[in-house]
Amino acid sequence: MSATGNREQLPLDLLRQRIRAAEVRFSRVPNSVGLLAVSKTRTATEVRHVAAQDQRRFGENYLQDALPKLDSLKELGLEWHFIGRIQSNKTRQIAALFDWVHSVDRPRIAERLAQQRPKELAPLNVCIQVNISAEITKSGCNPEDLPPLVDTIVRLPRLRLRGLMALPAPATEFEQQRLPFRRIHGLYQELNAAGVDIDTLSIGTSSDYEAAIAEGATLIRLGSAIFGPRSA
Ligand SMILES: *Cc1c(COP(=O)(O)O)cnc(C)c1O
């Protein structure tokens, strides 16, 4: 099978068809793979255009870039996911403004998010970012630190542990792309087998989402495939 390393922008309908086709090809339950539209560096107008095509979930990496967008799109009632590296002085705003955080990678950040999640809001959905193999960023907990971090998070009442996230270094060959995803899927299954109630495996970007679907992704995070190439 050829690599999926194409970053071409596709109409959302066609992208959805490709996701459904990959579910069939890799024997996944129909509609079991969700789509997070990664809107970092995009304008509120671009987000509005995509949201109008029945896309509800959006991901942001940089708090300062996200704040004006979240504010100007408030009336749309979109679901916002924070997927970037978290500095501890940003947790208060992240806890107040986002519905999900995918990039929790250390106990201190989890504790701060829990303390700062406003009482009138539902618990914050969190995924633990795992550093599976030479990740692009230095973020992510090491696999051996995962069990204690899971224990910490499940005890925090204002957080709801939903699953795991990874952002492996890019690979061009399809079989190479699958390897780190297979490892994190293994960790995900181990947690489930140990009775940790999680339902989200957040893996796969525009260049490797089919490999991620092959390895059990339940939420893929696509930026350039939806919005076109990023200038930044
Ligand atoms: C930018 C980003 C993506 C999306 O990448 P694309 O190649 O534009 O699809 C997904 N996940 C994270 C954590 C990102 O920072």
The ligand as a Gaussian input file, in Angstrom:
#p B3LYP/6-31G(d) Opt

LIG

0 1
 C       -1.028000      21.062000      13.687000
 C       -1.444000      19.852000      14.422000
 C       -2.261000      18.879000      13.817000
 C       -2.738000      18.976000      12.378000
 O       -1.690000      18.867000      11.476000
 P       -2.001000      18.861000       9.883000
 O       -0.764000      18.300000       9.304000
 O       -2.244000      20.274000       9.509000
 O       -3.189000      18.001000       9.674000
 C       -2.669000      17.812000      14.591000
 N       -2.271000      17.663000      15.875000
 C       -1.486000      18.568000      16.485000
 C       -1.097000      18.347000      17.914000
 C       -1.049000      19.675000      15.782000
 O       -0.245000      20.554000      16.387000

